Amino acid sequence: MISLMIKKYGDLEQSLEFQEIPVPAIQPDQLLIRTQASSFNPLDYKIVRGDFKAVRKIQFPQGIGRDVSGIVEKIGESVKGFRVGDKVFSRIDENLVGTMAEYVVSNEKDIALMPFNLSFNEAASIPLAGLTAYQSLVDVAQLSSQENVLIYAGSGGVGTIAIQLAKHLGAYVTATTSAKNVAMVKTLGSDKVIDYTKENFMEQGRQFDVVFDTLGIEHTLNSFKVLKPLYLLLVIWMILQPNN
């Protein structure tokens, strides 16, 4: 099969190459997916660039991509929840990375049936960004109705999902974005949108119960200036670990 592989650290044009590799075998609790779409996240280009060499070095060549949507081609003998032919999507385990390939292996626990109203392209855009938002706002922050949350980069992949999830949980949502994306962020349900080219979010004062920070550096430090005392700052770090 054909797979996009990382052959060395560096820029995307020089570091990636299509290669012919064997179709991967599956374990009893795994499925083989015939890829229909996969997505490229900021995490992926940062890995290619070498940003995480101190955390985990790549053994080249290495597949790339963690999100996939497709059709179940084969199932392991202990798989109970899926059948051959099912339309599915997955954020695959870190040990199975390489979704930009004709076929992808995923553990059963990391797969879900695709909603009927999503295309393959739409489904492939959700897993990593969606899990980041869900695990942060639901599992960690336990965001509840009537709480105020500030979401940075509201027009980004994680931000767009975080806004909708926070509204679903009943929170009052303030999001930052640039002028060209203000209207779009409003349509996602944000109660207030801050155009950071015209307004400094720190002018909001200490009114937020939760700050969802995907930008880091000075934004992390400045977040404490808008948080209520003893409330929660969520800083998203892209750590290369299996998605438990």
C-alpha positions as a LaTeX table, in Angstrom:
\begin{tabular}{lrrr}
\hline
Residue & $x$ (\AA) & $y$ (\AA) & $z$ (\AA) \\
\hline
Met1 & 0.00 & 0.00 & 0.00 \\
Ile2 & 1.01 & 3.65 & $-0.37$ \\
Ser3 & 1.68 & 5.66 & 2.80 \\
Leu4 & 2.95 & 9.17 & 3.44 \\
Met5 & 6.09 & 8.83 & 5.56 \\
Ile6 & 8.40 & 11.14 & 7.49 \\
Lys7 & 11.93 & 10.47 & 6.24 \\
Lys8 & 13.77 & 13.14 & 8.26 \\
Tyr9 & 13.21 & 16.20 & 10.45 \\
Gly10 & 12.69 & 19.51 & 8.65 \\
Asp11 & 10.14 & 21.38 & 6.56 \\
Leu12 & 7.17 & 19.52 & 5.10 \\
Glu13 & 8.28 & 19.72 & 1.46 \\
Gln14 & 11.63 & 18.09 & 2.15 \\
Ser15 & 10.75 & 15.70 & 4.97 \\
Leu16 & 7.72 & 13.80 & 3.65 \\
Glu17 & 7.65 & 11.11 & 0.98 \\
Phe18 & 5.11 & 8.62 & $-0.38$ \\
Gln19 & 6.42 & 5.09 & 0.06 \\
Glu20 & 5.22 & 1.57 & $-0.65$ \\
Ile21 & 4.86 & $-0.36$ & 2.61 \\
Pro22 & 3.09 & $-3.62$ & 3.58 \\
Val23 & $-0.56$ & $-3.59$ & 4.61 \\
Pro24 & $-0.38$ & $-3.79$ & 8.43 \\
Ala25 & $-1.53$ & $-6.91$ & 10.28 \\
Ile26 & $-4.11$ & $-6.62$ & 13.04 \\
Gln27 & $-4.26$ & $-7.98$ & 16.59 \\
Pro28 & $-7.40$ & $-9.67$ & 18.00 \\
Asp29 & $-8.71$ & $-6.37$ & 19.45 \\
Gln30 & $-7.97$ & $-4.29$ & 16.37 \\
Leu31 & $-9.59$ & $-3.38$ & 13.06 \\
Leu32 & $-8.16$ & $-2.66$ & 9.63 \\
Ile33 & $-9.70$ & 0.47 & 8.10 \\
Arg34 & $-9.67$ & 1.29 & 4.39 \\
Thr35 & $-8.91$ & 5.01 & 4.53 \\
Gln36 & $-11.31$ & 7.48 & 2.99 \\
Ala37 & $-9.97$ & 10.64 & 4.66 \\
Ser38 & $-7.35$ & 11.67 & 7.21 \\
Ser39 & $-6.51$ & 15.02 & 8.74 \\
Phe40 & $-3.29$ & 16.93 & 9.33 \\
Asn41 & $-3.07$ & 18.66 & 12.71 \\
Pro42 & $-0.61$ & 21.24 & 14.07 \\
Leu43 & 0.83 & 18.42 & 16.18 \\
Asp44 & 1.87 & 16.63 & 12.99 \\
Tyr45 & 3.87 & 19.45 & 11.44 \\
Lys46 & 5.47 & 20.22 & 14.79 \\
Ile47 & 6.64 & 16.61 & 14.98 \\
Val48 & 8.04 & 16.77 & 11.45 \\
Arg49 & 9.81 & 20.01 & 12.36 \\
Gly50 & 11.47 & 18.25 & 15.29 \\
Asp51 & 9.79 & 20.16 & 18.10 \\
Phe52 & 9.34 & 17.04 & 20.23 \\
Lys53 & 12.72 & 15.35 & 19.78 \\
Ala54 & 13.40 & 15.77 & 23.50 \\
Val55 & 10.20 & 13.85 & 24.32 \\
Arg56 & 10.38 & 11.09 & 21.74 \\
Lys57 & 12.73 & 10.68 & 18.82 \\
Ile58 & 11.37 & 9.31 & 15.56 \\
Gln59 & 12.75 & 6.13 & 14.05 \\
Phe60 & 12.69 & 6.99 & 10.37 \\
Pro61 & 10.81 & 6.33 & 8.20 \\
Gln62 & 7.69 & 6.96 & 10.28 \\
Gly63 & 4.06 & 7.28 & 9.24 \\
Ile64 & 2.21 & 10.51 & 9.88 \\
Gly65 & $-1.35$ & 11.33 & 10.92 \\
Arg66 & $-3.55$ & 10.40 & 13.88 \\
Asp67 & $-7.10$ & 10.98 & 12.60 \\
Val68 & $-8.84$ & 8.76 & 10.09 \\
Ser69 & $-12.26$ & 8.00 & 8.68 \\
Gly70 & $-12.99$ & 5.05 & 6.46 \\
Ile71 & $-14.60$ & 1.66 & 5.98 \\
Val72 & $-13.86$ & $-1.41$ & 8.09 \\
Glu73 & $-11.93$ & $-3.87$ & 5.93 \\
Lys74 & $-11.11$ & $-6.54$ & 8.50 \\
Ile75 & $-11.83$ & $-7.17$ & 12.19 \\
Gly76 & $-9.86$ & $-9.01$ & 14.87 \\
Glu77 & $-11.32$ & $-12.14$ & 16.40 \\
Ser78 & $-12.19$ & $-10.46$ & 19.72 \\
Val79 & $-13.86$ & $-7.38$ & 18.18 \\
Lys80 & $-17.59$ & $-7.32$ & 19.00 \\
Gly81 & $-18.83$ & $-3.81$ & 18.28 \\
Phe82 & $-18.11$ & $-3.49$ & 14.56 \\
Arg83 & $-18.60$ & $-5.31$ & 11.30 \\
Val84 & $-16.81$ & $-5.35$ & 7.97 \\
Gly85 & $-18.27$ & $-2.52$ & 5.88 \\
Asp86 & $-19.03$ & $-0.18$ & 8.79 \\
Lys87 & $-18.21$ & 3.50 & 8.27 \\
Val88 & $-16.02$ & 4.55 & 11.19 \\
Phe89 & $-13.67$ & 7.23 & 12.47 \\
Ser90 & $-10.82$ & 7.09 & 14.95 \\
Arg91 & $-8.03$ & 8.92 & 16.74 \\
Ile92 & $-5.63$ & 6.01 & 16.56 \\
Asp93 & $-3.26$ & 5.02 & 19.35 \\
Glu94 & 0.12 & 6.74 & 19.30 \\
Asn95 & 1.81 & 3.39 & 18.73 \\
Leu96 & $-0.12$ & 2.97 & 15.46 \\
Val97 & 0.50 & 6.44 & 13.99 \\
Gly98 & 0.21 & 6.70 & 10.20 \\
Thr99 & $-3.31$ & 7.53 & 9.00 \\
Met100 & $-2.17$ & 9.10 & 5.73 \\
Ala101 & $-2.10$ & 5.67 & 4.16 \\
Glu102 & $-4.40$ & 3.43 & 2.14 \\
Tyr103 & $-5.04$ & 1.23 & 5.18 \\
Val104 & $-4.89$ & 2.02 & 8.90 \\
Val105 & $-4.97$ & $-0.18$ & 12.01 \\
Ser106 & $-6.88$ & 1.04 & 15.07 \\
Asn107 & $-7.71$ & $-0.49$ & 18.43 \\
Glu108 & $-11.42$ & $-1.19$ & 18.84 \\
Lys109 & $-11.60$ & 1.06 & 21.92 \\
Asp110 & $-10.44$ & 4.05 & 19.83 \\
Ile111 & $-13.07$ & 3.71 & 17.08 \\
Ala112 & $-16.62$ & 5.01 & 16.75 \\
Leu113 & $-19.28$ & 4.60 & 14.08 \\
Met114 & $-19.54$ & 7.68 & 11.89 \\
Pro115 & $-22.67$ & 9.78 & 12.42 \\
Phe116 & $-24.91$ & 9.39 & 9.37 \\
Asn117 & $-24.93$ & 13.14 & 8.69 \\
Leu118 & $-21.16$ & 13.53 & 8.38 \\
Ser119 & $-19.01$ & 13.09 & 5.30 \\
Phe120 & $-15.73$ & 11.19 & 5.51 \\
Asn121 & $-13.84$ & 14.49 & 5.30 \\
Glu122 & $-15.86$ & 15.99 & 8.14 \\
Ala123 & $-15.49$ & 12.90 & 10.32 \\
Ala124 & $-11.71$ & 12.80 & 9.86 \\
Ser125 & $-11.41$ & 16.37 & 11.11 \\
Ile126 & $-12.96$ & 15.62 & 14.50 \\
Pro127 & $-11.13$ & 12.97 & 16.59 \\
Leu128 & $-7.93$ & 14.65 & 17.86 \\
Ala129 & $-9.38$ & 18.15 & 18.12 \\
Gly130 & $-12.65$ & 16.85 & 19.55 \\
Leu131 & $-10.99$ & 14.71 & 22.19 \\
Thr132 & $-8.72$ & 17.60 & 23.18 \\
Ala133 & $-11.75$ & 19.82 & 23.76 \\
Tyr134 & $-13.85$ & 17.14 & 25.47 \\
Gln135 & $-11.15$ & 15.86 & 27.81 \\
Ser136 & $-10.24$ & 19.43 & 28.78 \\
Leu137 & $-13.69$ & 20.91 & 29.33 \\
Val138 & $-15.60$ & 17.83 & 30.52 \\
Asp139 & $-13.09$ & 15.48 & 32.17 \\
Val140 & $-10.71$ & 18.06 & 33.68 \\
Ala141 & $-12.60$ & 21.35 & 34.04 \\
Gln142 & $-16.00$ & 19.70 & 34.60 \\
Leu143 & $-17.48$ & 22.81 & 33.05 \\
Ser144 & $-21.05$ & 23.45 & 34.13 \\
Ser145 & $-23.90$ & 25.74 & 33.23 \\
Gln146 & $-23.63$ & 29.39 & 34.24 \\
Glu147 & $-19.83$ & 29.28 & 34.39 \\
Asn148 & $-17.83$ & 31.75 & 32.31 \\
Val149 & $-15.19$ & 30.29 & 30.01 \\
Leu150 & $-12.63$ & 32.11 & 27.85 \\
Ile151 & $-11.48$ & 30.17 & 24.78 \\
Tyr152 & $-8.43$ & 31.36 & 22.85 \\
Ala153 & $-8.19$ & 30.88 & 19.06 \\
Gly154 & $-11.91$ & 30.28 & 18.65 \\
Ser155 & $-11.63$ & 29.78 & 14.89 \\
Gly156 & $-9.02$ & 27.01 & 15.17 \\
Gly157 & $-9.71$ & 23.28 & 15.00 \\
Val158 & $-9.83$ & 22.79 & 18.77 \\
Gly159 & $-11.42$ & 26.17 & 19.40 \\
Thr160 & $-14.39$ & 25.63 & 17.09 \\
Ile161 & $-15.28$ & 22.40 & 18.85 \\
Ala162 & $-14.59$ & 23.82 & 22.32 \\
Ile163 & $-17.03$ & 26.69 & 21.74 \\
Gln164 & $-19.84$ & 24.36 & 20.69 \\
Leu165 & $-19.15$ & 21.92 & 23.52 \\
Ala166 & $-19.02$ & 24.70 & 26.12 \\
Lys167 & $-22.37$ & 26.06 & 24.90 \\
His168 & $-23.83$ & 22.55 & 24.98 \\
Leu169 & $-22.74$ & 22.37 & 28.64 \\
Gly170 & $-24.56$ & 25.65 & 29.30 \\
Ala171 & $-21.54$ & 27.88 & 29.90 \\
Tyr172 & $-21.25$ & 31.54 & 28.94 \\
Val173 & $-18.57$ & 31.56 & 26.24 \\
Thr174 & $-16.13$ & 34.30 & 25.31 \\
Ala175 & $-13.75$ & 33.50 & 22.44 \\
Thr176 & $-10.86$ & 35.31 & 20.82 \\
Thr177 & $-10.21$ & 35.43 & 17.08 \\
Ser178 & $-9.13$ & 37.79 & 14.31 \\
Ala179 & $-11.44$ & 40.20 & 12.51 \\
Lys180 & $-12.04$ & 37.96 & 9.50 \\
Asn181 & $-13.39$ & 35.13 & 11.67 \\
Val182 & $-15.61$ & 37.06 & 14.09 \\
Ala183 & $-18.84$ & 36.24 & 12.26 \\
Met184 & $-17.98$ & 32.56 & 12.00 \\
Val185 & $-17.13$ & 32.27 & 15.69 \\
Lys186 & $-20.45$ & 33.91 & 16.56 \\
Thr187 & $-22.31$ & 31.32 & 14.48 \\
Leu188 & $-20.68$ & 28.58 & 16.58 \\
Gly189 & $-22.49$ & 29.94 & 19.62 \\
Ser190 & $-19.95$ & 32.19 & 21.32 \\
Asp191 & $-21.78$ & 34.71 & 23.50 \\
Lys192 & $-18.99$ & 37.24 & 23.15 \\
Val193 & $-16.22$ & 37.45 & 20.55 \\
Ile194 & $-13.03$ & 39.43 & 21.11 \\
Asp195 & $-11.26$ & 40.55 & 17.95 \\
Tyr196 & $-7.69$ & 40.46 & 19.23 \\
Thr197 & $-6.55$ & 42.88 & 16.51 \\
Lys198 & $-8.69$ & 45.57 & 18.12 \\
Glu199 & $-9.20$ & 44.56 & 21.74 \\
Asn200 & $-7.02$ & 43.12 & 24.49 \\
Phe201 & $-8.69$ & 40.21 & 26.26 \\
Met202 & $-7.06$ & 41.28 & 29.54 \\
Glu203 & $-9.43$ & 44.24 & 29.60 \\
Gln204 & $-12.18$ & 41.78 & 30.56 \\
Gly205 & $-10.94$ & 41.68 & 34.14 \\
Arg206 & $-11.05$ & 38.69 & 36.47 \\
Gln207 & $-14.42$ & 37.31 & 35.47 \\
Phe208 & $-13.67$ & 33.82 & 34.09 \\
Asp209 & $-14.12$ & 30.51 & 35.87 \\
Val210 & $-12.13$ & 28.64 & 33.21 \\
Val211 & $-9.60$ & 29.77 & 30.61 \\
Phe212 & $-8.95$ & 27.30 & 27.77 \\
Asp213 & $-5.45$ & 28.13 & 26.52 \\
Thr214 & $-4.18$ & 26.51 & 23.31 \\
Leu215 & $-1.63$ & 29.25 & 22.60 \\
Gly216 & 0.74 & 29.17 & 25.55 \\
Ile217 & 3.73 & 31.43 & 26.35 \\
Glu218 & 2.53 & 34.97 & 27.20 \\
His219 & $-1.13$ & 33.94 & 26.88 \\
Thr220 & $-0.64$ & 31.46 & 29.71 \\
Leu221 & 0.86 & 34.08 & 32.00 \\
Asn222 & $-1.77$ & 36.67 & 31.09 \\
Ser223 & $-4.58$ & 34.18 & 31.71 \\
Phe224 & $-4.11$ & 34.54 & 35.45 \\
Lys225 & $-5.06$ & 38.21 & 35.09 \\
Val226 & $-8.57$ & 37.34 & 33.86 \\
Leu227 & $-9.26$ & 34.27 & 36.01 \\
Lys228 & $-11.31$ & 34.54 & 39.15 \\
Pro229 & $-9.23$ & 33.70 & 42.23 \\
Leu230 & $-8.63$ & 29.97 & 42.67 \\
Tyr231 & $-10.26$ & 29.03 & 39.36 \\
Leu232 & $-8.99$ & 26.87 & 36.52 \\
Leu233 & $-6.53$ & 27.48 & 33.71 \\
Leu234 & $-6.36$ & 24.73 & 31.08 \\
Val235 & $-3.12$ & 24.82 & 29.10 \\
Ile236 & $-3.03$ & 22.37 & 26.20 \\
Trp237 & 0.36 & 20.77 & 25.66 \\
Met238 & 0.80 & 18.36 & 22.76 \\
Ile239 & 2.44 & 15.44 & 24.58 \\
Leu240 & 3.13 & 12.27 & 22.60 \\
Gln241 & 1.38 & 9.62 & 24.64 \\
Pro242 & $-1.17$ & 6.91 & 23.77 \\
Asn243 & $-4.74$ & 8.20 & 24.03 \\
Asn244 & $-5.86$ & 6.32 & 27.13 \\
\hline
\end{tabular}
